[in-house]
Amino acid sequence: MQFLAENTADGVTRREFRLEVGGDSVPGCLWHPQGAVGPRPLILLGHGGSQHKKAANITAAAISHAQELGYATLAIDAPGHGDRVSREQAKADQDAAREAGRRAQQGQAPPARPSRIPGAAAKAVAEWRAVLDAAQQLDVVGRHDRVGYWGVSMGTRFGVPFVAQEPRIACAIFGLFGVFPGLEDHRLAAEQIKIPLMFVFQWEDELMSRDQGLALFNAFGSTDKTMHINPGGHVGVPAHERDSWLAFWKRHLGEA
């Protein structure tokens, strides 16, 4: 893990890094309380489609984890996102996402856009596991199993197979995704997950139907699972859900 830049503001330090995984250079960010020393719980954040490791919602969550819980937080650019693509391709992806939403509102869109990166899910799983390995070598994180995963939409698409294969993840928050034809492996991975989890969904989601979201929630093998449903579209998760997420982390990962 090669650290490239560091910035501290409002009591939170953000360190940008790159890690070589499978011949690719994976960019990421690690946030932690300013001056933090010694092991602490770690939250992994999986961003949504057309987003990146420093998207506004990712950054806000990481800062709140450090300020309110004393945790460390880590995010990476998924395959084909952020610093791993050109500005032109990133803009094209954002335009495609907006068009998918527009068409979905008219009943014309497929359940989810396929990734333009072959084997993106498997690549993302390998990268998350390698980054977690590297992070746990750091004093500010440490080697332990007090690790949580958060990822909605594409963060759930890539996060479910990752969490299903990673025993160090103690709890997870998923959402804004579902079960539909062509992703049978995703449902099977969900069945393997037994840890405490929360699932967030939007009742008028224009990209995922209610039945698809409920099917994924039902597929999870966890006995300790909760589904939070709010009115609104795909990107309309209300801000107050962040309080629920913080309480979930504290309940299952404990004090820093």
N, C-alpha and C positions, 0 to 999 in steps of 0.2 A: 504494500500500500504506500504509494508515493504522495506525500502531501505537497500541494502546490501553492496554496494561499490560505491566509487566516484572517478573520475579521471578528472583532468583539464589539457588541453594542447591547445596551440594556441588560447587562449581566449574562449574556449568552454568547458563547464563542462558536463560530462556524468555520470549519476547516474543509477545504476542497481537496479532493484527491483523485488519483487514477490507479486502477489495479488491472494488471494483465490477466485475462481469463480466456483460455482457449484460443489464444492468438489475437484477441480483441482487447482494446484499451477501454475499460469501463470507467466513466466519470462518475463521481459521487460526492456527497457532502455529509459531514458528521457534525452534529450540533451537540453541545453539552454546556452545563453551567460554567460561567467564567471561573477559572482557577480550580476546577474540579479535579480531585485526586482520588484514586481508588475505584473499585468496581461499583457499578450501578445498573439498574434495569436499562434495557435497550429496546427501543421501538424501531422497527423497520417500516418505512413508508413506501408503498407502491403507487406511483402516480397513474392518472387516467390516460386514455388515448389522446394523442396530440399534445400532451403536457410534457413536463420534464421535472428533474430533481429539485428545482428551485421555484416551481410554480407557487402562486400566492397561497393556495390552501395547504400545500406541503410545508412551506416556510412557516406559516402561522402555527400549524400543529407542532412543528419541531420547537419553536420558541416557547409555546405554552408548556410542552413537556419539560423543558429545562427550567422555566421560571416557576411553574406551579408544582411540579413533581420532583425536580432534581434529576430527571432521567437524561440519558443520551438518546439521540435519534439519528438514524442513518437513512439516506435516500440515494438511489442511483438512477441514471438515465436508462430506461428500458431499451432493448434493441430497436434501432430505427427511430430514436427519439432524442430530444435535447441536443447535446454537443456531439452526438453520433451521426447527425445528418446535417446537410447544408441548410442555410436559412430558406432557400427556395423550396426545398422538400418539406421543411417544417411548415411553411406557409401553405403549401399544397395540401398537407395533411389536415391542417386546421380548416381550410376551405371545404375539404371532403367531409369532415366531421359536421360542419354546419349544414352542408347539403343533405347529409344523411338524416339530421334532425328535422330539416324542413320536409323532406320526403316522408319521414316517419309520421309526421303530424297529418299527412294526407293519406296514410295507410299504404305507402308505396315502398317503404324501406325494409330490408331484411332484418332479422333480429339483431345482428351485430356485423360490423365490417370485418372481413377477414384480414389478417395481418399481411402486409406486403413483404415481410421478412420470413423466408422459409424456416420452419422449425423455431419460431420466435419463443414459444412457450417453454420448450425444452432448454433453449439458450438462456432464457431469463432465470429458470430454476438453477441452472449450473452457476450463473453469475451471482445470484443471491447467496447460494451456499458458500461460494468462494469469498465473497465480501464479508459474510458473517464470520468465517474462519479468521480472516485478517483482522477484523474489528476486535475480536475477542483476545487478540494478542496485545491490545492497547491497555495501559493501566486504567484509563478512564472508563473502560467497559468491563474487561475481565472475562474469564472463562466461567460461565455459569449458565443456568437454564432460565433465567428471568428475562426472557426475550418475548416480545409481542410483535405481531404483524398486523398492519392496517393497509388495506387497499380496496378501493371500490372501482366498479366498471372494469377497465382493463387491469387495474390493480387486483381485482378478483380473478379475472381470466388467467393471469400469470401466478397469482398468489395461492390459489387453491392447490395446484399440483406441487408448488414449493412447500407449503405447510404440510401437505400430506406426506412428504418425503423427509421432512426436517424435524427430528425429535427434540431439538433445542427450543422450538417455539412452544411457549406455555399457554398462550391464548391469542385470539385473532378477532379482528373486525373486518367483515366483508360486506359487499352490497352492490346494488345497481347492476346486477348480472343475473343470468338465469340458466336454465337447462333447455336445450333445443337441439333438433337434429343436426348431426355433424360434430357434436362435442360430447359424445358418449363417454370419452375418457375423462372429461371434466366431472361428470356425475359420479363416476367410479372413484375418482380422487376424493371428492367430497365425502363419500361414504367412509373413507379411511380416516377422516379427521375426527378425533374424539375429544379434543381439548375444549375448554370453555370458549364460546364465541358469541358475537353480536352480529346481526345482519340488518343492514339499513336499506330501505327501498322506498321509491317514490310511486305513489298510487297512480299518477298520470304519466309515468315514464314513457316517453315516445320511442325509446329504443328497445325496451324489454317489456314484455307483457306481464300482467299480474300473475298469470298462471306459470310463466317461466321463472319468475322470481320466487314464488311459493314452492315450486318444484325443487329449486336449488336449496332453499332453506330446509325443506323436508329431507333432502338427500344427505345432509351432514349427519355423520354418525354420533355427534356430541349429544349427551343428555342434558348438559348445561348450555342451552342456547336460547337467545332472545332475538325476536324480530321487531325492529322499529319501522313503522310505516308512516310516512308523512304525505300530505297532499302536494301536488306539483310535479314538474317535469324532471328529466334526467339530471340536470345540473342545479336543481332547486332544493337540495338538502338544507334544512334550516340551520342557522348558526348555533342554536341551542343544543344540537346534537353533540357538539364538541364537549359540552359539560358531561354528557352521558359517557363519552369515550374516555375522558379523564378519570371519571369514577370507576369505569370498567378496568382501566389499567391499574389504578391504585388498589382495587379489590383483589386482582389476580397476581400482580407483580410486587406489591408491597412498597415499602418506603425506600427511598434512594439510600 
